[in-house]
Amino acid sequence: MAETGQDDLREYRVEVAGDTHAPLAWVDGGGYLAVTTSGSSSCPHGPGSLTVTAPQRLTVEMVELRPGQGACTADLAPHVTIVEVPDGLDPTRPVIAVLDWGEESPEDTDVVLDPVG
């Protein structure tokens, strides 16, 4: 589960196969995932929880990472959250993920995460 409000300045090696604008990417050989969103820089969204729903299937609940922040700036900025890969996913095989935006959006985002190569 992603912790909110924590800034971690460690360096990570992000591995992106194919689409370089994908919202999910393997990090450090498949031990972590980078979840990338875009929106207000003062009210970023990111993963609240990650749930393996079936073999190689992942649901990522998207939440506001700094709730109660007050007014959000009207800018558009990327935000990356690094989270541990939950048990039950094999980074050497494709993963089908759903980013569940809840009430924020009527449509979820479906992503195919290519294997670590």
N, CA, C and O atoms as a Tinker XYZ file with bonds, in Angstrom:
   468  protein
     1  N      0.843000   -1.169000    0.000000    73     2
     2  CA     0.000000    0.000000    0.000000    64     1     3
     3  C      0.894000    1.240000    0.000000    63     2     4     5
     4  O      1.903000    1.287000    0.705000    81     3
     5  N      0.525000    2.223000   -0.779000    73     3     6
     6  CA     1.300000    3.451000   -0.879000    64     5     7
     7  C      1.095000    4.289000    0.368000    63     6     8     9
     8  O     -0.022000    4.423000    0.868000    81     7
     9  N      2.187000    4.853000    0.863000    73     7    10
    10  CA     2.085000    5.778000    1.972000    64     9    11
    11  C      1.953000    7.171000    1.388000    63    10    12    13
    12  O      2.637000    7.503000    0.419000    81    11
    13  N      1.092000    7.982000    1.956000    73    11    14
    14  CA     0.881000    9.317000    1.418000    64    13    15
    15  C      1.654000   10.340000    2.235000    63    14    16    17
    16  O      1.896000   10.160000    3.429000    81    15
    17  N      2.035000   11.419000    1.558000    73    15    18
    18  CA     2.719000   12.501000    2.239000    64    17    19
    19  C      4.171000   12.218000    2.557000    63    18    20    21
    20  O      4.795000   12.987000    3.288000    81    19
    21  N      4.726000   11.145000    2.034000    73    19    22
    22  CA     6.111000   10.783000    2.297000    64    21    23
    23  C      6.954000   11.096000    1.067000    63    22    24    25
    24  O      6.623000   10.650000   -0.031000    81    23
    25  N      8.016000   11.839000    1.225000    73    23    26
    26  CA     8.926000   12.100000    0.112000    64    25    27
    27  C     10.172000   11.255000    0.310000    63    26    28    29
    28  O     10.842000   11.347000    1.339000    81    27
    29  N     10.475000   10.433000   -0.679000    73    27    30
    30  CA    11.623000    9.540000   -0.637000    64    29    31
    31  C     12.544000    9.931000   -1.784000    63    30    32    33
    32  O     12.152000    9.830000   -2.947000    81    31
    33  N     13.735000   10.365000   -1.488000    73    31    34
    34  CA    14.628000   10.873000   -2.512000    64    33    35
    35  C     15.629000    9.837000   -3.012000    63    34    36    37
    36  O     16.630000   10.193000   -3.633000    81    35
    37  N     15.365000    8.553000   -2.745000    73    35    38
    38  CA    16.239000    7.514000   -3.273000    64    37    39
    39  C     16.175000    7.517000   -4.789000    63    38    40    41
    40  O     15.182000    7.949000   -5.375000    81    39
    41  N     17.235000    7.033000   -5.423000    73    39    42
    42  CA    17.235000    6.914000   -6.869000    64    41    43
    43  C     16.721000    5.535000   -7.258000    63    42    44    45
    44  O     17.090000    4.533000   -6.647000    81    43
    45  N     15.870000    5.489000   -8.274000    73    43    46
    46  CA    15.312000    4.248000   -8.781000    64    45    47
    47  C     15.623000    4.142000  -10.265000    63    46    48    49
    48  O     15.772000    5.157000  -10.946000    81    47
    49  N     15.720000    2.927000  -10.764000    73    47    50
    50  CA    15.899000    2.702000  -12.195000    64    49    51
    51  C     14.558000    2.232000  -12.738000    63    50    52    53
    52  O     14.103000    1.126000  -12.444000    81    51
    53  N     13.935000    3.095000  -13.539000    73    51    54
    54  CA    12.614000    2.797000  -14.106000    64    53    55
    55  C     12.811000    2.152000  -15.468000    63    54    56    57
    56  O     13.580000    2.643000  -16.295000    81    55
    57  N     12.105000    1.040000  -15.694000    73    55    58
    58  CA    12.211000    0.304000  -16.959000    64    57    59
    59  C     10.891000    0.400000  -17.691000    63    58    60    61
    60  O      9.880000   -0.138000  -17.240000    81    59
    61  N     10.901000    1.091000  -18.826000    73    59    62
    62  CA     9.679000    1.268000  -19.608000    64    61    63
    63  C      9.866000    0.589000  -20.949000    63    62    64    65
    64  O     10.778000    0.928000  -21.704000    81    63
    65  N      9.005000   -0.366000  -21.243000    73    63    66
    66  CA     9.029000   -1.039000  -22.535000    64    65    67
    67  C      7.863000   -0.518000  -23.352000    63    66    68    69
    68  O      6.726000   -0.524000  -22.882000    81    67
    69  N      8.128000   -0.071000  -24.559000    73    67    70
    70  CA     7.048000    0.416000  -25.423000    64    69    71
    71  C      6.681000    1.849000  -25.111000    63    70    72    73
    72  O      7.507000    2.749000  -25.262000    81    71
    73  N      5.448000    2.075000  -24.675000    73    71    74
    74  CA     4.906000    3.411000  -24.446000    64    73    75
    75  C      5.618000    4.091000  -23.284000    63    74    76    77
    76  O      5.517000    3.655000  -22.138000    81    75
    77  N      6.345000    5.171000  -23.596000    73    75    78
    78  CA     7.086000    5.872000  -22.547000    64    77    79
    79  C      6.186000    6.779000  -21.716000    63    78    80    81
    80  O      6.651000    7.380000  -20.748000    81    79
    81  N      4.910000    6.890000  -22.072000    73    79    82
    82  CA     3.969000    7.692000  -21.298000    64    81    83
    83  C      2.989000    6.809000  -20.529000    63    82    84    85
    84  O      1.939000    7.278000  -20.092000    81    83
    85  N      3.328000    5.547000  -20.366000    73    83    86
    86  CA     2.446000    4.611000  -19.670000    64    85    87
    87  C      2.319000    5.002000  -18.203000    63    86    88    89
    88  O      3.287000    5.473000  -17.607000    81    87
    89  N      1.139000    4.815000  -17.609000    73    87    90
    90  CA     0.960000    5.176000  -16.204000    64    89    91
    91  C      1.606000    4.208000  -15.220000    63    90    92    93
    92  O      1.698000    4.515000  -14.032000    81    91
    93  N      2.059000    3.037000  -15.694000    73    91    94
    94  CA     2.742000    2.065000  -14.832000    64    93    95
    95  C      4.036000    1.630000  -15.486000    63    94    96    97
    96  O      4.099000    1.454000  -16.703000    81    95
    97  N      5.073000    1.457000  -14.674000    73    95    98
    98  CA     6.352000    0.956000  -15.175000    64    97    99
    99  C      7.049000    0.184000  -14.059000    63    98   100   101
   100  O      6.907000    0.503000  -12.879000    81    99
   101  N      7.800000   -0.835000  -14.457000    73    99   102
   102  CA     8.600000   -1.593000  -13.491000    64   101   103
   103  C      9.766000   -0.731000  -13.034000    63   102   104   105
   104  O     10.290000    0.083000  -13.795000    81   103
   105  N     10.162000   -0.918000  -11.787000    73   103   106
   106  CA    11.290000   -0.191000  -11.213000    64   105   107
   107  C     12.208000   -1.198000  -10.545000    63   106   108   109
   108  O     11.746000   -2.152000   -9.918000    81   107
   109  N     13.515000   -0.982000  -10.682000    73   107   110
   110  CA    14.527000   -1.823000  -10.032000    64   109   111
   111  C     14.317000   -3.309000  -10.280000    63   110   112   113
   112  O     14.305000   -4.106000   -9.342000    81   111
   113  N     14.150000   -3.681000  -11.552000    73   111   114
   114  CA    14.065000   -5.084000  -11.927000    64   113   115
   115  C     12.768000   -5.770000  -11.569000    63   114   116   117
   116  O     12.706000   -7.000000  -11.582000    81   115
   117  N     11.729000   -5.018000  -11.250000    73   115   118
   118  CA    10.433000   -5.619000  -10.963000    64   117   119
   119  C     10.070000   -5.691000   -9.498000    63   118   120   121
   120  O      9.035000   -6.264000   -9.157000    81   119
   121  N     10.880000   -5.132000   -8.623000    73   119   122
   122  CA    10.552000   -5.122000   -7.197000    64   121   123
   123  C      9.595000   -4.013000   -6.814000    63   122   124   125
   124  O      8.936000   -4.070000   -5.776000    81   123
   125  N      9.527000   -3.001000   -7.667000    73   123   126
   126  CA     8.672000   -1.843000   -7.419000    64   125   127
   127  C      7.926000   -1.472000   -8.696000    63   126   128   129
   128  O      8.286000   -1.905000   -9.790000    81   127
   129  N      6.889000   -0.669000   -8.539000    73   127   130
   130  CA     6.161000   -0.093000   -9.661000    64   129   131
   131  C      6.191000    1.423000   -9.534000    63   130   132   133
   132  O      6.080000    1.969000   -8.437000    81   131
   133  N      6.342000    2.093000  -10.669000    73   131   134
   134  CA     6.177000    3.543000  -10.728000    64   133   135
   135  C      4.777000    3.797000  -11.262000    63   134   136   137
   136  O      4.418000    3.318000  -12.337000    81   135
   137  N      3.992000    4.546000  -10.511000    73   135   138
   138  CA     2.634000    4.914000  -10.919000    64   137   139
   139  C      2.681000    6.408000  -11.235000    63   138   140   141
   140  O      2.932000    7.227000  -10.351000    81   139
   141  N      2.438000    6.756000  -12.502000    73   139   142
   142  CA     2.544000    8.143000  -12.943000    64   141   143
   143  C      1.168000    8.697000  -13.266000    63   142   144   145
   144  O      0.398000    8.093000  -14.012000    81   143
   145  N      0.874000    9.852000  -12.695000    73   143   146
   146  CA    -0.369000   10.554000  -12.972000    64   145   147
   147  C     -0.034000   11.983000  -13.383000    63   146   148   149
   148  O      1.105000   12.427000  -13.242000    81   147
   149  N     -1.021000   12.690000  -13.884000    73   147   150
   150  CA    -0.840000   14.112000  -14.137000    64   149   151
   151  C     -2.070000   14.843000  -13.650000    63   150   152   153
   152  O     -3.186000   14.325000  -13.694000    81   151
   153  N     -1.843000   16.057000  -13.186000    73   151   154
   154  CA    -2.924000   16.863000  -12.636000    64   153   155
   155  C     -2.339000   18.014000  -11.858000    63   154   156   157
   156  O     -1.190000   18.401000  -12.073000    81   155
   157  N     -3.114000   18.552000  -10.966000    73   155   158
   158  CA    -2.657000   19.668000  -10.155000    64   157   159
   159  C     -1.430000   19.263000   -9.337000    63   158   160   161
   160  O     -1.430000   18.219000   -8.684000    81   159
   161  N     -0.384000   20.096000   -9.377000    73   159   162
   162  CA     0.828000   19.756000   -8.634000    64   161   163
   163  C      0.626000   19.860000   -7.123000    63   162   164   165
   164  O      1.365000   19.241000   -6.359000    81   163
   165  N     -0.359000   20.629000   -6.690000    73   163   166
   166  CA    -0.583000   20.763000   -5.251000    64   165   167
   167  C     -1.568000   19.730000   -4.709000    63   166   168   169
   168  O     -1.692000   19.570000   -3.495000    81   167
   169  N     -2.265000   19.032000   -5.596000    73   167   170
   170  CA    -3.236000   18.004000   -5.183000    64   169   171
   171  C     -3.046000   16.747000   -6.027000    63   170   172   173
   172  O     -3.959000   16.349000   -6.750000    81   171
   173  N     -1.872000   16.115000   -5.947000    73   171   174
   174  CA    -1.616000   14.960000   -6.815000    64   173   175
   175  C     -2.440000   13.742000   -6.423000    63   174   176   177
   176  O     -2.822000   13.568000   -5.266000    81   175
   177  N     -2.702000   12.907000   -7.421000    73   175   178
   178  CA    -3.354000   11.621000   -7.212000    64   177   179
   179  C     -2.322000   10.517000   -7.382000    63   178   180   181
   180  O     -1.333000   10.683000   -8.095000    81   179
   181  N     -2.559000    9.397000   -6.725000    73   179   182
   182  CA    -1.656000    8.263000   -6.813000    64   181   183
   183  C     -2.307000    7.033000   -6.222000    63   182   184   185
   184  O     -3.492000    7.055000   -5.891000    81   183
   185  N     -1.547000    5.961000   -6.086000    73   183   186
   186  CA    -2.120000    4.706000   -5.587000    64   185   187
   187  C     -2.413000    4.765000   -4.094000    63   186   188   189
   188  O     -1.564000    5.150000   -3.290000    81   187
   189  N     -3.644000    4.373000   -3.742000    73   187   190
   190  CA    -4.006000    4.243000   -2.333000    64   189   191
   191  C     -3.834000    2.811000   -1.876000    63   190   192   193
   192  O     -3.437000    2.547000   -0.741000    81   191
   193  N     -4.143000    1.877000   -2.787000    73   191   194
   194  CA    -3.940000    0.461000   -2.490000    64   193   195
   195  C     -3.751000   -0.291000   -3.797000    63   194   196   197
   196  O     -4.230000    0.134000   -4.849000    81   195
   197  N     -3.049000   -1.409000   -3.717000    73   195   198
   198  CA    -2.838000   -2.297000   -4.859000    64   197   199
   199  C     -3.332000   -3.671000   -4.459000    63   198   200   201
   200  O     -2.937000   -4.197000   -3.418000    81   199
   201  N     -4.203000   -4.264000   -5.288000    73   199   202
   202  CA    -4.788000   -5.554000   -4.966000    64   201   203
   203  C     -4.622000   -6.496000   -6.149000    63   202   204   205
   204  O     -5.030000   -6.172000   -7.265000    81   203
   205  N     -4.023000   -7.665000   -5.910000    73   203   206
   206  CA    -3.946000   -8.699000   -6.940000    64   205   207
   207  C     -5.287000   -9.403000   -6.934000    63   206   208   209
   208  O     -5.658000  -10.035000   -5.945000    81   207
   209  N     -6.030000   -9.294000   -8.056000    73   207   210
   210  CA    -7.395000   -9.820000   -8.126000    64   209   211
   211  C     -7.460000  -11.194000   -8.770000    63   210   212   213
   212  O     -8.448000  -11.909000   -8.602000    81   211
   213  N     -6.417000  -11.574000   -9.509000    73   211   214
   214  CA    -6.310000  -12.874000  -10.181000    64   213   215
   215  C     -4.851000  -13.003000  -10.590000    63   214   216   217
   216  O     -4.106000  -12.028000  -10.493000    81   215
   217  N     -4.420000  -14.176000  -11.044000    73   215   218
   218  CA    -3.029000  -14.285000  -11.486000    64   217   219
   219  C     -2.691000  -13.237000  -12.560000    63   218   220   221
   220  O     -3.361000  -13.153000  -13.589000    81   219
   221  N     -1.667000  -12.460000  -12.309000    73   219   222
   222  CA    -1.152000  -11.420000  -13.212000    64   221   223
   223  C     -2.170000  -10.317000  -13.492000    63   222   224   225
   224  O     -2.112000   -9.660000  -14.532000    81   223
   225  N     -3.101000  -10.119000  -12.559000    73   223   226
   226  CA    -4.088000   -9.033000  -12.677000    64   225   227
   227  C     -4.039000   -8.183000  -11.410000    63   226   228   229
   228  O     -4.038000   -8.693000  -10.290000    81   227
   229  N     -3.999000   -6.871000  -11.628000    73   227   230
   230  CA    -3.801000   -5.935000  -10.529000    64   229   231
   231  C     -4.835000   -4.817000  -10.624000    63   230   232   233
   232  O     -5.094000   -4.293000  -11.708000    81   231
   233  N     -5.424000   -4.456000   -9.487000    73   231   234
   234  CA    -6.268000   -3.272000   -9.409000    64   233   235
   235  C     -5.562000   -2.255000   -8.519000    63   234   236   237
   236  O     -5.149000   -2.571000   -7.403000    81   235
   237  N     -5.426000   -1.023000   -9.030000    73   235   238
   238  CA    -4.792000    0.061000   -8.296000    64   237   239
   239  C     -5.875000    1.087000   -7.975000    63   238   240   241
   240  O     -6.423000    1.728000   -8.872000    81   239
   241  N     -6.176000    1.234000   -6.694000    73   239   242
   242  CA    -7.153000    2.241000   -6.277000    64   241   243
   243  C     -6.446000    3.588000   -6.256000    63   242   244   245
   244  O     -5.480000    3.779000   -5.518000    81   243
   245  N     -6.933000    4.525000   -7.074000    73   243   246
   246  CA    -6.323000    5.846000   -7.166000    64   245   247
   247  C     -7.020000    6.797000   -6.194000    63   246   248   249
   248  O     -8.248000    6.845000   -6.130000    81   247
   249  N     -6.215000    7.557000   -5.435000    73   247   250
   250  CA    -6.748000    8.468000   -4.423000    64   249   251
   251  C     -5.997000    9.794000   -4.494000    63   250   252   253
   252  O     -4.930000    9.887000   -5.101000    81   251
   253  N     -6.565000   10.805000   -3.870000    73   251   254
   254  CA    -5.846000   12.069000   -3.709000    64   253   255
   255  C     -4.805000   11.843000   -2.619000    63   254   256   257
   256  O     -5.147000   11.421000   -1.514000    81   255
   257  N     -3.539000   12.120000   -2.922000    73   255   258
   258  CA    -2.467000   11.807000   -1.981000    64   257   259
   259  C     -2.350000   12.810000   -0.838000    63   258   260   261
   260  O     -1.801000   12.485000    0.215000    81   259
   261  N     -2.847000   13.995000   -1.030000    73   259   262
   262  CA    -2.793000   15.015000    0.023000    64   261   263
   263  C     -4.200000   15.572000    0.262000    63   262   264   265
   264  O     -4.451000   16.744000   -0.020000    81   263
   265  N     -5.112000   14.757000    0.774000    73   263   266
   266  CA    -6.488000   15.222000    0.975000    64   265   267
   267  C     -6.531000   16.380000    1.973000    63   266   268   269
   268  O     -5.699000   16.475000    2.875000    81   267
   269  N     -7.513000   17.251000    1.792000    73   267   270
   270  CA    -7.647000   18.375000    2.714000    64   269   271
   271  C     -6.663000   19.481000    2.450000    63   270   272   273
   272  O     -6.480000   20.362000    3.290000    81   271
   273  N     -6.020000   19.455000    1.293000    73   271   274
   274  CA    -4.996000   20.429000    0.946000    64   273   275
   275  C     -5.591000   21.822000    0.735000    63   274   276   277
   276  O     -4.863000   22.814000    0.758000    81   275
   277  N     -6.893000   21.903000    0.531000    73   275   278
   278  CA    -7.502000   23.192000    0.224000    64   277   279
   279  C     -7.584000   23.372000   -1.274000    63   278   280   281
   280  O     -7.755000   22.403000   -2.015000    81   279
   281  N     -7.464000   24.599000   -1.720000    73   279   282
   282  CA    -7.556000   24.887000   -3.159000    64   281   283
   283  C     -6.380000   24.256000   -3.899000    63   282   284   285
   284  O     -5.244000   24.273000   -3.425000    81   283
   285  N     -6.679000   23.700000   -5.068000    73   283   286
   286  CA    -5.646000   23.081000   -5.904000    64   285   287
   287  C     -5.213000   24.070000   -6.985000    63   286   288   289
   288  O     -6.038000   24.807000   -7.524000    81   287
   289  N     -3.934000   24.082000   -7.294000    73   287   290
   290  CA    -3.442000   24.950000   -8.353000    64   289   291
   291  C     -3.958000   24.463000   -9.702000    63   290   292   293
   292  O     -4.205000   23.272000   -9.891000    81   291
   293  N     -4.115000   25.380000  -10.622000    73   291   294
   294  CA    -4.655000   25.064000  -11.947000    64   293   295
   295  C     -3.525000   24.808000  -12.938000    63   294   296   297
   296  O     -3.506000   25.369000  -14.034000    81   295
   297  N     -2.599000   23.968000  -12.545000    73   295   298
   298  CA    -1.505000   23.609000  -13.441000    64   297   299
   299  C     -1.634000   22.132000  -13.797000    63   298   300   301
   300  O     -2.477000   21.422000  -13.249000    81   299
   301  N     -0.816000   21.691000  -14.692000    73   299   302
   302  CA    -0.817000   20.281000  -15.093000    64   301   303
   303  C      0.605000   19.777000  -14.950000    63   302   304   305
   304  O      1.492000   20.175000  -15.705000    81   303
   305  N      0.822000   18.901000  -13.979000    73   303   306
   306  CA     2.174000   18.419000  -13.696000    64   305   307
   307  C      2.153000   16.907000  -13.482000    63   306   308   309
   308  O      1.182000   16.366000  -12.954000    81   307
   309  N      3.229000   16.224000  -13.893000    73   307   310
   310  CA     3.303000   14.786000  -13.623000    64   309   311
   311  C      3.661000   14.535000  -12.156000    63   310   312   313
   312  O      4.340000   15.339000  -11.517000    81   311
   313  N      3.189000   13.407000  -11.646000    73   311   314
   314  CA     3.529000   12.984000  -10.288000    64   313   315
   315  C      3.789000   11.479000  -10.327000    63   314   316   317
   316  O      2.962000   10.714000  -10.824000    81   315
   317  N      4.934000   11.061000   -9.805000    73   315   318
   318  CA     5.298000    9.646000   -9.798000    64   317   319
   319  C      5.340000    9.157000   -8.359000    63   318   320   321
   320  O      5.974000    9.770000   -7.500000    81   319
   321  N      4.657000    8.043000   -8.107000    73   319   322
   322  CA     4.683000    7.383000   -6.806000    64   321   323
   323  C      5.295000    6.002000   -7.001000    63   322   324   325
   324  O      4.851000    5.243000   -7.863000    81   323
   325  N      6.308000    5.671000   -6.211000    73   323   326
   326  CA     6.970000    4.364000   -6.272000    64   325   327
   327  C      6.402000    3.498000   -5.160000    63   326   328   329
   328  O      6.415000    3.881000   -3.991000    81   327
   329  N      5.900000    2.314000   -5.541000    73   327   330
   330  CA     5.310000    1.393000   -4.565000    64   329   331
   331  C      5.889000   -0.009000   -4.758000    63   330   332   333
   332  O      6.312000   -0.369000   -5.857000    81   331
   333  N      5.903000   -0.787000   -3.690000    73   331   334
   334  CA     6.352000   -2.172000   -3.787000    64   333   335
   335  C      5.346000   -2.988000   -4.584000    63   334   336   337
   336  O      4.139000   -2.762000   -4.506000    81   335
   337  N      5.864000   -3.938000   -5.351000    73   335   338
   338  CA     4.996000   -4.839000   -6.104000    64   337   339
   339  C      4.350000   -5.806000   -5.106000    63   338   340   341
   340  O      5.054000   -6.439000   -4.319000    81   339
   341  N      3.033000   -5.925000   -5.131000    73   339   342
   342  CA     2.392000   -6.839000   -4.186000    64   341   343
   343  C      2.705000   -8.296000   -4.503000    63   342   344   345
   344  O      2.978000   -8.649000   -5.650000    81   343
   345  N      2.662000   -9.132000   -3.479000    73   343   346
   346  CA     2.852000  -10.569000   -3.669000    64   345   347
   347  C      1.829000  -11.094000   -4.667000    63   346   348   349
   348  O      0.680000  -10.653000   -4.688000    81   347
   349  N      2.259000  -12.035000   -5.486000    73   347   350
   350  CA     1.349000  -12.658000   -6.435000    64   349   351
   351  C      1.521000  -12.183000   -7.863000    63   350   352   353
   352  O      0.863000  -12.697000   -8.768000    81   351
   353  N      2.409000  -11.193000   -8.086000    73   351   354
   354  CA     2.700000  -10.745000   -9.451000    64   353   355
   355  C      4.096000  -11.183000   -9.835000    63   354   356   357
   356  O      5.029000  -11.080000   -9.039000    81   355
   357  N      4.238000  -11.669000  -11.050000    73   355   358
   358  CA     5.526000  -12.100000  -11.584000    64   357   359
   359  C      5.970000  -11.069000  -12.628000    63   358   360   361
   360  O      5.366000  -10.993000  -13.698000    81   359
   361  N      7.009000  -10.275000  -12.347000    73   359   362
   362  CA     7.432000   -9.235000  -13.280000    64   361   363
   363  C      8.013000   -9.765000  -14.592000    63   362   364   365
   364  O      8.250000   -8.989000  -15.517000    81   363
   365  N      8.244000  -11.077000  -14.683000    73   363   366
   366  CA     8.768000  -11.640000  -15.933000    64   365   367
   367  C      7.636000  -12.035000  -16.883000    63   366   368   369
   368  O      7.887000  -12.552000  -17.971000    81   367
   369  N      6.398000  -11.790000  -16.469000    73   367   370
   370  CA     5.219000  -12.074000  -17.305000    64   369   371
   371  C      4.366000  -10.807000  -17.399000    63   370   372   373
   372  O      4.435000   -9.962000  -16.507000    81   371
   373  N      3.563000  -10.655000  -18.460000    73   371   374
   374  CA     2.709000   -9.465000  -18.576000    64   373   375
   375  C      1.717000   -9.366000  -17.416000    63   374   376   377
   376  O      1.262000  -10.376000  -16.878000    81   375
   377  N      1.399000   -8.138000  -17.050000    73   375   378
   378  CA     0.417000   -7.872000  -16.004000    64   377   379
   379  C     -0.686000   -6.987000  -16.596000    63   378   380   381
   380  O     -0.404000   -5.997000  -17.270000    81   379
   381  N     -1.923000   -7.353000  -16.339000    73   379   382
   382  CA    -3.057000   -6.518000  -16.735000    64   381   383
   383  C     -3.481000   -5.764000  -15.485000    63   382   384   385
   384  O     -3.832000   -6.362000  -14.468000    81   383
   385  N     -3.442000   -4.440000  -15.580000    73   383   386
   386  CA    -3.768000   -3.604000  -14.427000    64   385   387
   387  C     -4.937000   -2.686000  -14.749000    63   386   388   389
   388  O     -5.117000   -2.257000  -15.889000    81   387
   389  N     -5.723000   -2.396000  -13.725000    73   387   390
   390  CA    -6.820000   -1.437000  -13.829000    64   389   391
   391  C     -6.562000   -0.349000  -12.802000    63   390   392   393
   392  O     -6.445000   -0.632000  -11.610000    81   391
   393  N     -6.473000    0.896000  -13.257000    73   391   394
   394  CA    -6.395000    2.035000  -12.356000    64   393   395
   395  C     -7.820000    2.475000  -12.083000    63   394   396   397
   396  O     -8.491000    3.021000  -12.959000    81   395
   397  N     -8.279000    2.234000  -10.862000    73   395   398
   398  CA    -9.658000    2.517000  -10.452000    64   397   399
   399  C     -9.707000    3.921000   -9.858000    63   398   400   401
   400  O     -9.197000    4.164000   -8.764000    81   399
   401  N    -10.326000    4.837000  -10.590000    73   399   402
   402  CA   -10.397000    6.241000  -10.182000    64   401   403
   403  C    -11.591000    6.526000   -9.284000    63   402   404   405
   404  O    -11.794000    7.669000   -8.875000    81   403
   405  N    -12.383000    5.506000   -8.971000    73   403   406
   406  CA   -13.528000    5.690000   -8.079000    64   405   407
   407  C    -14.472000    6.741000   -8.627000    63   406   408   409
   408  O    -14.799000    6.733000   -9.814000    81   407
   409  N    -14.910000    7.642000   -7.772000    73   407   410
   410  CA   -15.850000    8.682000   -8.171000    64   409   411
   411  C    -15.174000    9.812000   -8.944000    63   410   412   413
   412  O    -15.862000   10.671000   -9.496000    81   411
   413  N    -13.824000    9.829000   -8.996000    73   411   414
   414  CA   -13.092000   10.881000   -9.714000    64   413   415
   415  C    -13.362000   10.831000  -11.213000    63   414   416   417
   416  O    -13.345000   11.865000  -11.882000    81   415
   417  N    -13.612000    9.636000  -11.743000    73   415   418
   418  CA   -13.814000    9.481000  -13.178000    64   417   419
   419  C    -14.775000    8.330000  -13.419000    63   418   420   421
   420  O    -14.712000    7.314000  -12.726000    81   419
   421  N    -15.662000    8.477000  -14.391000    73   419   422
   422  CA   -16.589000    7.381000  -14.680000    64   421   423
   423  C    -15.915000    6.191000  -15.353000    63   422   424   425
   424  O    -16.487000    5.101000  -15.394000    81   423
   425  N    -14.709000    6.385000  -15.879000    73   423   426
   426  CA   -14.017000    5.293000  -16.568000    64   425   427
   427  C    -12.687000    4.983000  -15.887000    63   426   428   429
   428  O    -11.923000    5.885000  -15.543000    81   427
   429  N    -12.428000    3.700000  -15.702000    73   427   430
   430  CA   -11.144000    3.266000  -15.176000    64   429   431
   431  C    -10.128000    3.255000  -16.314000    63   430   432   433
   432  O    -10.496000    3.318000  -17.487000    81   431
   433  N     -8.848000    3.175000  -15.957000    73   431   434
   434  CA    -7.780000    3.121000  -16.947000    64   433   435
   435  C     -7.223000    1.706000  -16.979000    63   434   436   437
   436  O     -6.734000    1.214000  -15.963000    81   435
   437  N     -7.289000    1.043000  -18.131000    73   435   438
   438  CA    -6.744000   -0.300000  -18.291000    64   437   439
   439  C     -5.332000   -0.196000  -18.861000    63   438   440   441
   440  O     -5.083000    0.567000  -19.794000    81   439
   441  N     -4.415000   -0.971000  -18.289000    73   439   442
   442  CA    -3.011000   -0.918000  -18.682000    64   441   443
   443  C     -2.470000   -2.336000  -18.801000    63   442   444   445
   444  O     -2.740000   -3.179000  -17.945000    81   443
   445  N     -1.708000   -2.603000  -19.858000    73   443   446
   446  CA    -0.969000   -3.862000  -19.958000    64   445   447
   447  C      0.487000   -3.519000  -19.673000    63   446   448   449
   448  O      1.108000   -2.739000  -20.396000    81   447
   449  N      1.014000   -4.102000  -18.626000    73   447   450
   450  CA     2.393000   -3.861000  -18.214000    64   449   451
   451  C      3.251000   -4.989000  -18.781000    63   450   452   453
   452  O      3.122000   -6.147000  -18.384000    81   451
   453  N      4.136000   -4.625000  -19.724000    73   451   454
   454  CA     5.008000   -5.624000  -20.342000    64   453   455
   455  C      5.979000   -6.203000  -19.309000    63   454   456   457
   456  O      6.285000   -5.554000  -18.308000    81   455
   457  N      6.464000   -7.430000  -19.555000    73   455   458
   458  CA     7.423000   -8.036000  -18.622000    64   457   459
   459  C      8.722000   -7.240000  -18.536000    63   458   460   461
   460  O      9.100000   -6.530000  -19.468000    81   459
   461  N      9.384000   -7.374000  -17.409000    73   459   462
   462  CA    10.712000   -6.775000  -17.241000    64   461   463
   463  C     11.619000   -7.458000  -18.249000    63   462   464   465
   464  O     11.612000   -8.685000  -18.356000    81   463
   465  N     12.384000   -6.698000  -18.976000    73   463   466
   466  CA    13.184000   -7.301000  -20.019000    64   465   467
   467  C     14.602000   -7.155000  -19.833000    63   466   468
   468  O     15.385000   -7.627000  -20.656000    81   467
